[in-house]
Amino acid sequence: GRELPKWVKKCYEASDNALVVMLIPARTDTRWFHEYIYGKAEIRFIKGRLKFGAAKNSAPFPSMIVIYKKRK
């Protein structure tokens, strides 16, 4: 939701001193994607839509794994 950009920024900043891995919606058209992910992290797009456990429905959006490697 609206809090996601704040978490992405926080994870980017935390990668100064740690490995950070996120599973988040693939929102490649957003400002936060271009400011904090594109060109700064390893991105793995997940084929299809995620479905957790015995859920009847899949997620309504595509997902990606974002990996920040320790920068310092």
C-alpha contacts under 8 A as a table, 3 or more apart, distances in Angstrom:
res1	aa1	res2	aa2	distance
1	G	4	L	5.66
2	R	5	P	6.88
3	E	6	K	5.47
3	E	7	W	6.62
4	L	7	W	5.12
4	L	8	V	6.18
5	P	8	V	5.07
5	P	9	K	6.19
5	P	32	W	5.75
6	K	9	K	5.21
6	K	10	K	6.17
7	W	10	K	4.95
7	W	11	C	6.08
8	V	11	C	5.13
8	V	12	Y	6.15
8	V	32	W	7.38
8	V	36	Y	6.89
9	K	12	Y	5.06
9	K	13	E	6.21
9	K	32	W	7.63
9	K	36	Y	6.24
10	K	13	E	5.16
10	K	14	A	6.09
11	C	14	A	4.95
11	C	15	S	6.26
11	C	20	V	6.49
12	Y	15	S	5.32
12	Y	16	D	7.60
12	Y	20	V	7.89
12	Y	36	Y	6.21
12	Y	37	I	7.74
12	Y	68	Y	7.01
13	E	16	D	5.92
14	A	17	N	6.11
14	A	18	A	6.28
14	A	20	V	7.35
15	S	18	A	4.78
15	S	19	L	5.78
15	S	20	V	5.91
15	S	68	Y	5.89
15	S	69	K	6.37
15	S	70	K	5.08
15	S	71	R	6.12
16	D	70	K	5.62
16	D	71	R	4.75
16	D	72	K	5.39
17	N	70	K	5.43
17	N	71	R	6.47
17	N	72	K	5.78
18	A	69	K	7.00
18	A	70	K	4.72
18	A	71	R	7.67
19	L	67	I	7.47
19	L	68	Y	5.79
19	L	69	K	4.83
19	L	70	K	4.93
20	V	67	I	5.89
20	V	68	Y	5.06
20	V	69	K	6.63
20	V	70	K	7.69
21	V	65	I	6.97
21	V	66	V	5.67
21	V	67	I	4.59
21	V	68	Y	6.33
22	M	65	I	5.56
22	M	66	V	5.10
22	M	67	I	6.57
23	L	63	S	6.99
23	L	64	M	5.86
23	L	65	I	4.63
23	L	66	V	6.54
24	I	63	S	5.67
24	I	64	M	5.67
24	I	65	I	6.51
24	I	66	V	7.69
25	P	61	F	6.39
25	P	62	P	5.84
25	P	63	S	4.27
25	P	64	M	6.06
26	A	45	F	7.45
26	A	61	F	7.42
26	A	62	P	5.48
26	A	63	S	4.66
26	A	64	M	5.26
27	R	30	T	5.96
27	R	33	F	6.81
28	T	33	F	5.74
28	T	34	H	7.45
29	D	33	F	7.14
29	D	34	H	7.99
30	T	33	F	5.37
30	T	34	H	6.77
31	R	34	H	5.35
31	R	35	E	6.07
32	W	35	E	4.96
32	W	36	Y	5.72
32	W	37	I	7.38
33	F	36	Y	5.65
33	F	37	I	5.06
33	F	38	Y	6.07
34	H	37	I	5.83
34	H	38	Y	4.99
34	H	39	G	7.93
35	E	38	Y	6.97
36	Y	40	K	6.61
37	I	40	K	5.18
37	I	41	A	5.37
37	I	43	I	7.97
37	I	66	V	7.47
38	Y	41	A	6.45
39	G	42	E	7.95
40	K	68	Y	7.36
41	A	66	V	6.33
41	A	67	I	5.53
41	A	68	Y	4.94
41	A	69	K	7.30
42	E	66	V	5.79
42	E	67	I	5.00
42	E	68	Y	6.54
43	I	64	M	6.75
43	I	65	I	5.85
43	I	66	V	4.77
43	I	67	I	6.43
44	R	64	M	5.52
44	R	65	I	5.06
44	R	66	V	6.50
45	F	63	S	6.35
45	F	64	M	4.35
45	F	65	I	6.39
46	I	49	R	7.51
46	I	62	P	7.12
46	I	63	S	5.66
46	I	64	M	5.45
46	I	65	I	7.44
47	K	62	P	7.82
48	G	62	P	6.73
49	R	58	S	5.77
49	R	59	A	5.65
49	R	60	P	7.25
49	R	61	F	6.59
49	R	62	P	5.46
49	R	63	S	6.98
50	L	58	S	5.55
50	L	59	A	5.47
50	L	62	P	7.54
50	L	63	S	7.24
51	K	55	A	6.42
51	K	57	N	6.71
51	K	58	S	4.52
51	K	59	A	6.22
52	F	55	A	5.78
52	F	58	S	7.64
55	A	58	S	7.32
59	A	62	P	7.39
